[in-house]
Amino acid sequence: QRPNLPLLGVPNGTNPLEIVAPTFLVAGISQTTPLDSAYNTVIISLLTNVNLRGSESSFLYIQGLLGAVFLDSNLPVFFEVQSQSGGFNPLFVVNGSFVRGSNVNITIPVDGLVVAHTLHRLSFSFRNPLDVQSSPVINITAQGTESFPITNSVYSNESRLGVVQGASPLFVIRPDFVVKGISQSTPVASVTNILSLSLRFNCDLPVGSTLTISGLNNFNTSDTVLQTVSTPQNSFNVNATWNVTTGTLILTASNVSGWQLILVQFRLENVDYDQNTTAINISGNVFIPFYGSSLRTAFMDRNSDKRYGVE
């Protein structure tokens, strides 16, 4: 009579001639942000058909993390295990090591166990490269209790920060202005002027991101917290910082979605003398905890329509 008991996580593994080839039943990978230079966390989902026991010097090897900028010689790797309710509970934390710049070796602690047929999740962080790139080919293998073949990870095709397929690991874009227009309500001296910004971005701007409008020279409005109105409502904080000496206005994002056209209006008092229009620039910082990304300085597009018969 066969014992019909599990062994190494294999159902009926104690039965004579019950043989399975070690494999990853799930090897998925995603990331938290696709923005260049930003702090990024990679999340790997693993489901094996055989246990991996730390007592047998088991380790995981992640290959092909091209462009990842690791911040320290110690790389904390967080393991979680799926609960019966479907959530994930902390399992253990280990220090991984990177090999030849783009590979990560993760040793399972001596008392650690990756249980077969149970979904596990592990995560670690780095900075994205400065340059844009497509997702590289990322493989995973394991050694120790058993030898697992090199397996291509399955990438997430979800969006992140408003970027299509932004969850695909080490897919990196550069935040940019899609629309960056500016116009005014009046060219008449010594009156209140309503300036209007038309803005669209190729990604979301998380809360706390900032825009700097520079080149707003020679207005008569003193330094102040300037009231703004944005459409859609509350896209930017209603309070903006105005500096008359530098001619700059700093806006703080509250709820900015990528590819959505946003109108921002504010009031400044025109000077009491003639002057010609000047170049107005826009730049920004995309807030990501620890390390964000930048919107590079660009000239704003001016509306050439007549106002009060003035070209």
Secondary structure, 3 states (H helix, E strand, C coil): CCCCCCECCECCCCCCCCCCCCCEEEEEEEECCCECCCEEEEEEEEEECCCEEHHHCCEEEEECCCCCECCCCCEEEEEEEECCCCCEEEEEEEEEEEECCCEEEEECCCCCEECCCCCEEEEEEEECCCCCECCCCCEEEEECCCCEEEEECEECCCCECCECCCCCCCCEECCCEEEEEEEECCCCCCCEEEEEEEEEECCCECCCCEEEEECCCCECCCCEEEEEEEECCCCECCEEEEECCCCEEEEEECCECCCCCEEEEEEEEECCCCCCCCCCEEEEEECCCCCCEEEEEEECEECCCCECCEC
